[in-house]
């Protein structure tokens, strides 16, 4: 994004007349002053204060090696879609900057974003100006063909103001034409080129549906470094990535992060853009068990969870830090509960096969 457009968008976050607190500011002054001050405040090492809530150190977030990448990443990753889509794709950028910066301060190193996540890239770009070395940065391309993949990553890198990412996924592989993806001129061919060119260090897959597509890419390409796939104790009975994909990933030492740990946003993707944040598909009383479930999956490094607020971020950090893995008996009992919920949730992310 050029500087003029960036200034216009950020200026709109303050007000159409460019004012804040009774003082008139140009958009460029706002960017250089207000927003960068927000970054500085959010990244200051100390007790963090939000309104009347003062929150100290929540304790370290464990790090684990992400499969064949060899990289140690925090077992809690931050998904940026919820905040990026907030208020019908028009959230206050400084709010996003604050949450993203706090996540990094608290030890979240794995940050996941994408071109289609509203204003997430715009805000994350501001944070990365001074925090790039603190982040294992993950992005995605929604593409069947090489041309689509190339245009998508070019837009992402420009928006983020960087030259490369750490991990680049083929987004939503369950929705893709795998014959085209793996064929000549397909998107996977382009991801391999990106890796060779240094625009990404690693390549992988994300998705929520059609587990067989993931098995095909892993086995036929032999070049998948990592994945982010939808897994929770309810969707185990709907999509079953745990039994259909995880064994194949483990065999090739593919790094795996779980997503939709709480089932995603209630009502699925169409509700991302609501002005009032929608609750998770899963009742909050199950959240601790859901985190324990993800931690108990063999071959899974960690989990990526999106948030609408800093308060939710802190709650997730506490859960990931404080909960233990399930015993075999507990795992079986939790999956039994999930079986009852699965009929209500259904295949809301798309076809199973």
Secondary structure, 3 states (H helix, E strand, C coil): CCHHHHHHHHHHHHCCCCEECCEECCHHHHHHHHHHHHHHHHHCCCCEEECCEEECCCCCCCEEECHHHCCEEECEEEECHHHHHHHHHCCCHHHHHHHHHHHHHCCCCEEECCCCCCCHHHHHHHHHHHHHHHCEEEEEECCCEHHHHHHHHHHHHHHHCCCCEEEEEECCHHHCCHHHHHCCCEHHHHHHHHHHHCCEEEEEEEECCCHHHHHHHHHHHCCCCEEEEECCCCHHHCCCHHHHCHHHHHHCCCEEEEECCCCCECCCHHHCCCCCCCCECCCHHHHHHHHHHHHHCCCCCEEEEECCCHHHHHHHHHHHHHCCCCCHHHHHHHHHHHHHHHHHHCCCCCCCC
